[in-house]
Amino acid sequence: MIFTSQVFLFWFLPAVLLGYYLLPFRFKSLFLTLVSYVFYGWWRVDFVLLMLVSTVIDFFCGRRIGLLNERIDGGVDPAERIDLDRKRKRAMLFSICANLGLLGYFKYWNFGIDTLNVMLGAAGFTEISWTQIVLPVGISFYTFQSLSYSIDVYRRQAPAVRRFVDFACYISLFPQLVAGPIVRYQTLAAELVHRTHTWEKLSRGAFLFQIGFAKKILLADSFATIADQCFALGDPTTYQAWLGSFAYAMQIYFDFSGYSDMAIGLGALFGFTFPINFDSPYKSQSITEFWRRWHISLSTWLRDYLYVPLGGNRRGKGRTYINLMLTMLLGGLWHGAAMTFVLWGAYQGAWLAIERMVGKRSLYPVLPKPLRIALTFVIVLGGWILFRAATVAQAGEFFSALAGFGGAADPGAVVLSTRQIAGCFLGAGIVWFLPNSQQLAESRSSVPHFVVAVAFLAAIAQIFVVSYSPFLYFQF
């Protein structure tokens, strides 16, 4: 089930909201957990069991670590403390191995066997025959979220949850289950026990849901048509490469930020406060700033659970650059099991390392701000080519075309309609000149609320005439 489907919009969401507000508070978390399982199991019921396994493992690991923390805090002799610390670490490592083992099997088994078969074929050996493993939707997101809980309890940065239903609700919350934001347990810990439901929250939640819905249907899907046409070409011209790169940059922004807006809005409808996930990233003046604004919940997760444990910037400049590269390489692999994602991670890590050398600031500080933003966006486009390309060879064709060495594709293969041209200018205007969704939600003016309501109604009309269109990050 997806947020932009008729089933979700006209049946599932109204029924869930009605049931939620009719129930006493003590049953609300259980109710949300059950309906979230229905939401997730709409595609495949068996994958609900997989999520439940991860939930059970981390709940009991967290409880184990929490109880050991309490024993240590109660006062023990040094020898017993060492023993208890070892037990705490074993529980945390079990959680890490179990979660990453499940994620690794479902997400990287196909990639591993494919790579092995290429090597076997090159060496003249018989390739391995096997059945493709189906990737469960959202496994990367809920695995990172669940894993962060046991690590935070071990670090004493979060309390150990006492009721299983609260933890199950935290992991399975359907608003952000499939594509984030990746929410830390301590962010929702208090609201899982007690949360308020006010007209202000409901109004803000409805506004964010509407703006995210309109972003996805009216903008992201429109840009997707252009990007798909350009990336379907073999050996694109320079114009087609620039157009396709721009269209995909707009598509992925409006698609993913739209989902995040809808998730945050839905959370508010049920009394939860999710963190902001996008902060006008295309207004960035450097790649370092870009990663402070783009997919904020993932970039902070990678920083806190990967970059810092690797040593961060505490072990000298050389090690800092290596840590940045490793973090972004693994961030690339998190997005997908393909060489293009590995190269995308290396590309991002290289730019971050270069900017770290000059003090985590723009490489072109003497230029006017608009030019700094424009040059940063061009660098971002290079990354999106690697992200979107089906193969490394296709990415190479696009880079060559961007540099002016356009290919032999039919120059008339991609012709924009008047509506698409207007959409390109509208998209550019929104990302570079308007406030972000959170700022608009805080506005006291009635103008943005009226415009968003009209756009929402137009988007609803659109879903009756377009085919199924999943969010891009569902594949990750």
Stockholm file with secondary structure:
# STOCKHOLM 1.0

chainA/1-476         MIFTSQVFLFWFLPAVLLGYYLLPFRFKSLFLTLVSYVFYGWWRVDFVLLMLVSTVIDFFCGRRIGLLNERIDGGVDPAERIDLDRKRKRAMLFSICANLGLLGYFKYWNFGIDTLNVMLGAAGFTEISWTQIVLPVGISFYTFQSLSYSIDVYRRQAPAVRRFVDFACYISLFPQLVAGPIVRYQTLAAELVHRTHTWEKLSRGAFLFQIGFAKKILLADSFATIADQCFALGDPTTYQAWLGSFAYAMQIYFDFSGYSDMAIGLGALFGFTFPINFDSPYKSQSITEFWRRWHISLSTWLRDYLYVPLGGNRRGKGRTYINLMLTMLLGGLWHGAAMTFVLWGAYQGAWLAIERMVGKRSLYPVLPKPLRIALTFVIVLGGWILFRAATVAQAGEFFSALAGFGGAADPGAVVLSTRQIAGCFLGAGIVWFLPNSQQLAESRSSVPHFVVAVAFLAAIAQIFVVSYSPFLYFQF
#=GR chainA/1-476 SS CCTTSHHIIIIIHHHHHHHHHHSCHHHHHHHHHHHHHHHHHTTCTHHHHHHHHHHHHHHHHHHHHHHHHHHHHTCCCHHHHHHHHHHHHHHHHHHHHHHHHHHHHHHHHHHHHHHHHHHHHHTTCCCCCCCCCCCCTTHHHHHHHHHHHHHHHHTTSSCCCCCHHHHHHHHHCTTTTTTCCCCCHHHHHHHHHCCCCCHHHHHHHHHHHHHHHHIIIIIIHHHHHHHHHHHTSSSCCHHHHHHHHHHHHHHHHHHHHHHHHHHHHHHHHTTCCCCCCCSCGGGCSSHHHHHHHSSHHHHHHHIIIIIHHHTTTSSCHHHHHHHHHHHHHHHHHHHCSSHHHHHHHHHHHHHHHHHHHTTSSCSCTTSCHHHHHHHHHHHHHHHHHHHHCSSHHHHHHHHHHHTTCCCSSCTTSCCCCHHHHHHHHHHHHHHHHSCCHHHHHHCCCHHHHHHHHHHHHHHHHHHTTSCCCCCGGGGC
#=GC SS_cons         CCTTSHHIIIIIHHHHHHHHHHSCHHHHHHHHHHHHHHHHHTTCTHHHHHHHHHHHHHHHHHHHHHHHHHHHHTCCCHHHHHHHHHHHHHHHHHHHHHHHHHHHHHHHHHHHHHHHHHHHHHTTCCCCCCCCCCCCTTHHHHHHHHHHHHHHHHTTSSCCCCCHHHHHHHHHCTTTTTTCCCCCHHHHHHHHHCCCCCHHHHHHHHHHHHHHHHIIIIIIHHHHHHHHHHHTSSSCCHHHHHHHHHHHHHHHHHHHHHHHHHHHHHHHHTTCCCCCCCSCGGGCSSHHHHHHHSSHHHHHHHIIIIIHHHTTTSSCHHHHHHHHHHHHHHHHHHHCSSHHHHHHHHHHHHHHHHHHHTTSSCSCTTSCHHHHHHHHHHHHHHHHHHHHCSSHHHHHHHHHHHTTCCCSSCTTSCCCCHHHHHHHHHHHHHHHHSCCHHHHHHCCCHHHHHHHHHHHHHHHHHHTTSCCCCCGGGGC
//
